[in-house]
């Protein structure tokens, strides 16, 4: 099993978390996952829209102590 990639987007404001995650996802193989940690309150909604428009799969979106944790699976 492939190790899940991590991306720390804490402190970044929209649209930087999505733009930087998009760049990382382009380097990933189909089925590989990335976990993004963000503090921008708009990040969960932004990533839902990003996944709907790019075909990537939003696996999980949660909030832990003010940090939004978003897990995405790369599209095939």
N, CA, C and O of each residue as an XYZ file, in Angstrom:
304
protein
N       0.842     -1.184      0.000
C       0.000      0.000      0.000
C       0.886      1.246      0.000
O       1.899      1.299      0.697
N       0.500      2.226     -0.775
C       1.258      3.453     -0.895
C       1.033      4.334      0.321
O      -0.077      4.410      0.847
N       2.081      4.992      0.762
C       1.966      5.908      1.881
C       1.152      7.133      1.447
O       1.322      7.647      0.341
N       0.271      7.586      2.334
C      -0.544      8.750      1.999
C       0.317     10.009      2.054
O       1.095     10.207      2.987
N       0.164     10.844      1.048
C       0.895     12.106      1.034
C       0.221     13.083      1.992
O      -0.988     13.029      2.218
N       1.028     13.967      2.541
C       0.540     14.992      3.464
C       0.823     16.359      2.860
O       1.867     16.574      2.245
N      -0.118     17.280      3.040
C       0.092     18.651      2.580
C      -0.405     19.600      3.665
O      -1.588     19.601      4.006
N       0.499     20.401      4.201
C       0.162     21.359      5.248
C      -0.157     22.705      4.607
O       0.737     23.423      4.158
N      -1.454     23.034      4.572
C      -1.897     24.299      3.992
C      -2.369     25.255      5.083
O      -3.048     26.242      4.800
N      -2.010     24.959      6.325
C      -2.432     25.825      7.427
C      -1.843     27.224      7.234
O      -0.665     27.383      6.913
N      -2.693     28.229      7.438
C      -2.272     29.619      7.279
C      -2.446     30.163      5.873
O      -2.386     31.376      5.668
N      -2.659     29.286      4.900
C      -2.860     29.733      3.518
C      -4.317     30.156      3.321
O      -5.231     29.544      3.873
N      -4.518     31.194      2.540
C      -5.862     31.672      2.220
C      -6.251     31.234      0.819
O      -5.395     30.999     -0.034
N      -7.548     31.128      0.597
C      -8.108     30.768     -0.699
C      -7.527     31.690     -1.766
O      -7.439     32.896     -1.533
N      -7.138     31.188     -2.892
C      -7.250     29.830     -3.424
C      -5.985     28.990     -3.283
O      -5.893     27.926     -3.896
N      -5.007     29.435     -2.495
C      -3.716     28.736     -2.436
C      -3.797     27.259     -2.045
O      -3.122     26.449     -2.680
N      -4.590     26.856     -1.030
C      -4.625     25.423     -0.709
C      -5.035     24.554     -1.903
O      -4.438     23.506     -2.150
N      -6.053     24.999     -2.637
C      -6.517     24.215     -3.791
C      -5.484     24.233     -4.911
O      -5.214     23.196     -5.518
N      -4.910     25.382     -5.189
C      -3.938     25.468     -6.282
C      -2.708     24.605     -6.013
O      -2.217     23.919     -6.910
N      -2.218     24.638     -4.793
C      -1.031     23.833     -4.466
C      -1.367     22.343     -4.412
O      -0.555     21.513     -4.819
N      -2.556     21.996     -3.913
C      -2.976     20.594     -3.896
C      -3.145     20.071     -5.320
O      -2.796     18.926     -5.605
N      -3.679     20.905     -6.217
C      -3.844     20.507     -7.622
C      -2.497     20.125     -8.222
O      -2.391     19.126     -8.933
N      -1.477     20.915     -7.940
C      -0.126     20.638     -8.459
C       0.373     19.286     -7.938
O       0.942     18.503     -8.698
N       0.162     19.010     -6.651
C       0.595     17.733     -6.078
C      -0.187     16.567     -6.673
O       0.393     15.519     -6.956
N      -1.488     16.733     -6.867
C      -2.323     15.661     -7.416
C      -1.904     15.292     -8.840
O      -2.031     14.136     -9.243
N      -1.408     16.261     -9.598
C      -0.959     15.981    -10.969
C       0.225     15.021    -10.987
O       0.429     14.306    -11.968
N       1.011     15.001     -9.901
C       2.190     14.127     -9.808
C       1.839     12.742     -9.272
O       2.679     11.842     -9.276
N       0.604     12.569     -8.811
C       0.222     11.328     -8.142
C      -0.393     10.318     -9.106
O      -0.942     10.679    -10.147
N      -0.287      9.047     -8.735
C      -0.879      7.961     -9.519
C      -2.356      7.826     -9.162
O      -2.759      8.178     -8.053
N      -3.173      7.315    -10.098
C      -4.586      7.081     -9.799
C      -4.742      6.198     -8.566
O      -4.062      5.182     -8.428
N      -5.644      6.597     -7.672
C      -5.902      5.835     -6.460
C      -5.058      6.268     -5.274
O      -5.389      5.960     -4.130
N      -3.968      6.982     -5.538
C      -3.140      7.492     -4.449
C      -3.920      8.576     -3.704
O      -4.735      9.275     -4.306
N      -3.676      8.721     -2.407
C      -4.414      9.703     -1.619
C      -3.492     10.751     -1.020
O      -2.310     10.517     -0.768
N      -4.089     11.922     -0.805
C      -3.388     13.027     -0.151
C      -4.284     13.545      0.961
O      -5.501     13.642      0.804
N      -3.660     13.879      2.095
C      -4.386     14.474      3.213
C      -3.918     15.905      3.360
O      -2.728     16.172      3.532
N      -4.870     16.824      3.290
C      -4.576     18.249      3.346
C      -5.076     18.784      4.682
O      -6.201     18.494      5.087
N      -4.251     19.556      5.359
C      -4.660     20.244      6.579
C      -4.692     21.731      6.268
O      -3.696     22.303      5.826
N      -5.858     22.364      6.504
C      -6.029     23.775      6.190
C      -6.764     24.479      7.329
O      -7.537     23.860      8.061
N      -6.515     25.771      7.466
C      -7.212     26.556      8.482
C      -8.198     27.546      7.873
O      -8.987     28.148      8.601
N      -8.172     27.724      6.571
C      -9.110     28.616      5.901
C     -10.511     28.001      5.979
O     -10.712     26.887      5.497
N     -11.490     28.706      6.577
C     -12.838     28.142      6.721
C     -13.522     27.832      5.386
O     -14.481     27.061      5.354
N     -13.049     28.413      4.300
C     -13.625     28.132      2.989
C     -13.051     26.892      2.324
O     -13.558     26.450      1.292
N     -12.002     26.327      2.902
C     -11.307     25.195      2.279
C     -12.207     23.979      2.037
O     -12.162     23.421      0.941
N     -13.019     23.542      3.001
C     -13.849     22.354      2.722
C     -14.751     22.540      1.504
O     -14.855     21.647      0.664
N     -15.397     23.689      1.409
C     -16.274     23.962      0.270
C     -15.473     24.057     -1.027
O     -15.902     23.562     -2.070
N     -14.314     24.694     -0.953
C     -13.462     24.824     -2.138
C     -13.024     23.457     -2.659
O     -12.995     23.237     -3.869
N     -12.683     22.540     -1.757
C     -12.237     21.217     -2.186
C     -13.386     20.365     -2.715
O     -13.176     19.533     -3.598
N     -14.604     20.556     -2.188
C     -15.770     19.856     -2.752
C     -15.928     20.271     -4.217
O     -16.073     19.424     -5.098
N     -15.899     21.569     -4.463
C     -16.043     22.074     -5.834
C     -14.882     21.597     -6.712
O     -15.096     21.195     -7.856
N     -13.669     21.641     -6.187
C     -12.493     21.190     -6.927
C     -12.661     19.737     -7.366
O     -12.407     19.407     -8.525
N     -13.086     18.871     -6.453
C     -13.247     17.449     -6.775
C     -14.367     17.233     -7.793
O     -14.239     16.400     -8.690
N     -15.461     17.980     -7.656
C     -16.567     17.851     -8.612
C     -16.145     18.231    -10.026
O     -16.622     17.642    -10.996
N     -15.259     19.205    -10.147
C     -14.878     19.682    -11.477
C     -13.668     18.967    -12.072
O     -13.430     19.070    -13.275
N     -12.892     18.237    -11.248
C     -11.685     17.596    -11.766
C     -11.771     16.077    -11.816
O     -10.941     15.434    -12.459
N     -12.766     15.492    -11.144
C     -12.894     14.037    -11.145
C     -12.165     13.340    -10.020
O     -12.270     12.122     -9.877
N     -11.424     14.090     -9.217
C     -10.798     13.492     -8.045
C     -11.893     13.163     -7.036
O     -12.967     13.764     -7.063
N     -11.619     12.206     -6.143
C     -12.635     11.762     -5.186
C     -12.359     12.355     -3.805
O     -11.279     12.172     -3.243
N     -13.350     13.067     -3.269
C     -13.259     13.567     -1.908
C     -13.599     12.408     -0.978
O     -14.751     11.982     -0.905
N     -12.600     11.902     -0.273
C     -12.762     10.728      0.581
C     -13.286     11.133      1.955
O     -14.145     10.460      2.524
N     -12.763     12.236      2.481
C     -13.131     12.659      3.831
C     -12.905     14.154      3.983
O     -11.961     14.712      3.425
N     -13.775     14.788      4.738
C     -13.615     16.197      5.079
C     -14.110     16.375      6.503
O     -15.308     16.272      6.768
N     -13.184     16.644      7.421
C     -13.530     16.796      8.824
C     -12.847     18.028      9.389
O     -12.010     18.651      8.735
N     -13.217     18.365     10.606
C     -12.609     19.493     11.293
C     -12.141     19.017     12.662
O     -12.902     18.408     13.414
N     -10.883     19.302     12.974
C     -10.300     18.912     14.263
C      -9.619     20.120     14.886
O      -8.577     20.572     14.414
N     -10.216     20.633     15.943
C      -9.630     21.751     16.697
C      -9.250     22.937     15.806
O      -8.153     23.485     15.921
N     -10.163     23.323     14.924
C      -9.923     24.474     14.060
C      -9.113     24.193     12.808
O      -8.834     25.107     12.032
N      -8.733     22.935     12.604
C      -7.993     22.550     11.404
C      -8.889     21.644     10.564
O      -9.399     20.634     11.050
N      -9.071     22.013      9.309
C      -9.873     21.215      8.377
C      -8.977     20.161      7.754
O      -7.925     20.479      7.199
N      -9.393     18.909      7.846
C      -8.627     17.801      7.305
C      -9.403     17.238      6.123
O     -10.515     16.733      6.278
N      -8.806     17.330      4.947
C      -9.454     16.927      3.710
C      -8.612     15.837      3.076
O      -7.414     16.021      2.855
N      -9.229     14.705      2.781
C      -8.514     13.595      2.133
C      -9.093     13.417      0.733
O     -10.308     13.325      0.560
N      -8.219     13.371     -0.252
C      -8.609     13.267     -1.662
C      -7.871     12.102     -2.304
O      -6.686     11.880     -2.054
N      -8.599     11.362     -3.138
C      -8.011     10.265     -3.920
C      -7.852     10.754     -5.354
O      -8.785     11.295     -5.947
N      -6.655     10.554     -5.901
C      -6.355     11.006     -7.259
C      -7.178     10.225     -8.273
O      -7.341      9.010     -8.163
N      -7.690     10.943     -9.257
C      -8.492     10.337    -10.318
C      -7.641      9.493    -11.237
O      -6.439      9.716    -11.376
N      -8.287      8.509    -11.872
C      -7.587      7.622    -12.784
C      -7.712      8.028    -14.214
O      -7.166      7.362    -15.094
